[in-house]
Amino acid sequence: MKALCLVTSPHDEGNESIIAEAIEEGIYDQDGDIDILYLYDYDIRPCKACSGCKAGKGCVQDDDYNDIIDQIMEADVFIFLA
């Protein structure tokens, strides 16, 4: 099992991080694999409503969004902490 956890808080030692670490331990106990992404560490720009994504091109902005979406699509389990 491949899991992905997105942490939205900028507090790297806050409640969301504590929860993410507990989830990580549980996934590893079940012989799974997990990646934890702290969105605060990524460059994600606001949508420009250009419809590039609707045309099948993915987001046309040169930021980290497409990489994150690829990881979400590859995961069997997706956890969003907010």
C-alpha positions in Angstrom: 0.0 0.0 0.0 1.3 3.4 -1.0 -0.1 6.4 1.0 0.4 10.1 0.6 -0.3 12.6 3.4 -0.6 16.3 2.7 0.0 18.6 5.7 -1.3 22.1 5.2 -0.1 23.8 8.4 3.1 25.9 8.3 3.8 24.7 11.9 6.2 21.8 11.4 5.8 20.7 15.1 2.0 21.4 15.3 -1.0 19.2 15.7 -1.1 18.2 12.1 2.5 17.1 12.2 1.8 15.0 15.3 -1.1 13.4 13.5 0.9 12.8 10.4 3.6 11.0 12.4 1.1 8.8 14.1 -0.4 7.9 10.7 3.1 7.2 9.4 3.8 4.8 12.2 0.5 3.0 11.6 1.2 2.7 7.8 4.7 1.3 8.5 3.2 -1.2 11.0 1.1 -2.5 8.2 4.1 -2.9 5.9 3.0 0.1 3.8 4.8 3.0 2.4 4.0 6.7 3.0 5.2 10.1 1.9 4.4 13.1 3.9 4.3 16.4 2.1 4.3 19.7 3.9 2.5 22.1 1.5 4.2 25.0 3.1 7.5 23.8 1.6 6.1 23.9 -2.0 5.6 26.7 -4.5 1.9 26.5 -5.5 0.5 29.5 -7.2 -3.2 30.5 -7.4 -5.3 29.4 -10.4 -5.4 31.8 -13.3 -8.5 30.2 -14.8 -6.7 29.7 -18.2 -8.4 26.3 -18.7 -5.1 24.6 -19.6 -6.0 21.8 -17.2 -9.3 21.3 -19.0 -7.4 20.9 -22.3 -5.5 18.0 -20.8 -2.2 19.9 -20.4 -2.2 19.9 -16.6 -1.5 23.2 -14.9 0.4 25.5 -17.2 2.0 27.4 -14.4 5.6 26.5 -13.6 5.2 25.5 -9.9 5.0 22.4 -7.8 1.3 21.6 -8.4 1.7 19.1 -11.2 4.3 17.1 -9.2 2.0 16.9 -6.2 -1.0 15.9 -8.3 1.1 13.1 -9.9 1.9 11.8 -6.4 -1.7 12.0 -5.4 -2.8 9.9 -8.4 -0.1 7.3 -7.7 -1.2 6.8 -4.1 -3.5 4.1 -3.0 -4.5 6.1 0.1 -4.7 9.9 0.2 -4.7 11.8 3.6 -5.3 15.5 3.7 -4.7 17.2 7.0 -6.1 20.7 7.5 
